[in-house]
Amino acid sequence: MRNFALLFALMAGVAAADTWEVGRFGVSIDLPESHEGRSLVWRADPPPANADGQRFRVDGTSVSVAAYGGYAMTDDFAGTAEEARVFAEQDGSSVTYRANGPDWAVLSGRRTDGTVYYHRMEIAQSCEGKDFVANVMIERGAEDRWFDTLTGQIAKSLTGCGD
C-alpha cells in the first residue's frame, strides 16, 4: 500500500511524506522524505516541558518545522490571528504576507536575522474533542530557498487529532 501511495504522490508532483503526530493536542503534519532527488533527514528537537508540540530540523540545512497546539488567545479566531501578528512585529519580525479565513490564518515574513518564516494557524479538534489552535511554523535561512516549494505541502497537512 505504501508503494502505491508513493507512486501516486510522485505522479501528482507531491513528495512522499511521513506523518508525525506531536504534543498533547494531537497536532499532526506530514514531513517530506525527499525533494528533487535530495533525501531529507529530519531530526526532532527535545519536546518542550509543556508537551504542546515538536520542532524538526533537516540535517545539513537551516530548515526547521515546528508543529504545536495552543488555546486561543482571544474569544474569536480573528483576534487570535491578530495577536500572532502583533507578537511577531514586537519581536522585530516583518510581516510581508497575511491571509485568513474564518478558521485559519497565515503570516509570513522575515526575522531580524534574515530568517524567512511561514506561520499557519487553524482551528482544530484535540483528542478530547475541544477546539484549539493548531500551528505550523516553517523557518529557513536565505541559503535554503529551495525549501519554499515544500512549504505549502507541509502547511496543508496540518491537522488536529479529531480532524
Beta strands, then each sheet from edge to edge (+ up, - down):
strand 1: 17-22
strand 2: 27-32
strand 3: 34-35
strand 4: 38-39
strand 5: 42-44
strand 6: 53-58
strand 7: 64-70
strand 8: 97-101
strand 9: 104-110
strand 10: 116-125
strand 11: 131-140
sheet 1: 1+ 2-
sheet 2: 3+ 4-
sheet 3: 5+ 6- 7+ 11- 10+ 9- 8+
end
